[in-house]
Amino acid sequence: MPITVVPTHGDWQPRNWLIDDEWLRVIDFGRFAFRPPSTDLCRIAMKQWRENSALEAEFVAGYGDDPRDERIWPMELLREAIGTACWAFQVGDDEFEAHGHWLLTEAIARF
């Protein structure tokens, strides 16, 4: 099916957010690409929102409409998990690779 793509950051998570007075500044656009908007939520969904579930509702309220499509979201999480595990393996980061495998288990359970 057709999917709308928009400019996405690619590594949307708190380590790339800076607060300057009351302004949110975003850094590190090395993974910028045109993707479905919900792809930018994968990393925070699997980490920050799991650690504090109230953050999800607050984020979505500030974001506007929730861009996640129930049919596509599991595939996006699976893609993110595969990418995490493969990248960590390539660079020899065993701990992060284990995290990628955990993400894979979580993503596969959604199908």
C-alpha positions in Angstrom: 0.0 0.0 0.0 1.2 3.6 -0.5 3.0 5.1 2.5 3.5 8.8 3.1 7.1 9.7 3.8 8.4 12.9 5.5 11.8 14.2 6.5 12.9 12.2 9.6 15.8 12.5 11.9 16.7 8.8 12.0 18.1 8.9 15.6 15.2 10.6 17.4 16.0 10.2 21.1 16.9 12.4 24.1 20.7 12.2 23.6 20.1 14.2 20.4 17.9 16.9 22.0 19.3 20.0 23.6 17.2 22.4 25.7 18.2 26.1 25.1 16.2 28.3 27.4 12.7 27.0 26.5 13.6 25.8 23.0 14.2 22.3 21.9 17.2 22.0 19.6 18.0 18.8 17.7 21.5 17.7 16.8 23.0 14.8 14.8 21.2 14.5 11.5 23.6 11.8 10.2 20.7 9.4 9.6 18.3 11.9 8.0 16.1 10.4 5.3 12.6 10.5 4.0 10.6 7.8 5.8 7.2 7.2 7.3 6.9 9.7 10.3 6.4 6.9 12.8 9.9 5.6 12.2 11.3 8.4 14.4 9.3 7.0 17.3 10.8 3.5 17.2 13.9 4.2 19.4 12.1 6.2 22.1 9.2 3.7 22.1 11.5 0.8 22.9 13.6 2.6 25.5 12.2 5.8 27.1 8.6 4.9 26.8 9.2 1.4 28.3 11.1 3.0 31.2 8.3 5.5 31.8 5.0 4.8 30.1 3.6 8.3 30.9 6.1 9.7 28.5 4.4 8.1 25.5 1.1 9.9 26.1 2.8 13.2 26.8 4.9 12.9 23.7 2.0 12.1 21.5 -0.1 14.9 23.0 2.7 17.4 22.1 3.3 15.8 18.7 -0.3 16.0 17.6 -1.8 13.0 15.9 -0.1 9.7 16.6 1.6 8.8 13.3 1.8 5.0 14.1 -0.3 2.8 11.9 -1.2 -0.5 13.7 -0.5 -2.5 10.5 2.9 -0.9 9.8 4.2 -0.2 13.4 5.2 -3.9 14.1 7.2 -3.9 10.8 8.9 -0.6 11.7 9.9 -2.0 15.1 11.2 -5.2 13.4 13.3 -3.2 10.9 14.7 -1.1 13.8 15.6 -4.2 15.8 17.3 -5.9 12.8 19.3 -2.7 12.1 20.4 -2.4 15.7 21.6 -6.0 16.0 23.4 -6.0 12.7 25.1 -2.6 13.3 26.2 -3.7 16.7 27.6 -7.0 15.4 29.5 -5.1 12.6 31.2 -2.8 15.1 31.8 -5.5 17.7 29.6 -4.0 20.5 28.4 -7.2 22.2 26.2 -5.4 24.8 24.4 -3.4 22.2 24.0 -6.4 20.0 22.4 -8.2 22.9 20.0 -5.2 23.2 19.3 -5.6 19.4 18.4 -9.3 20.0 16.1 -8.3 22.8 14.4 -5.8 20.5 14.0 -8.6 17.9 12.3 -10.8 20.4 10.0 -7.9 21.4 9.3 -7.0 17.8 8.5 -10.5 16.6 6.1 -11.0 19.5 3.9 -8.3 17.9 3.1 -10.5 14.9 
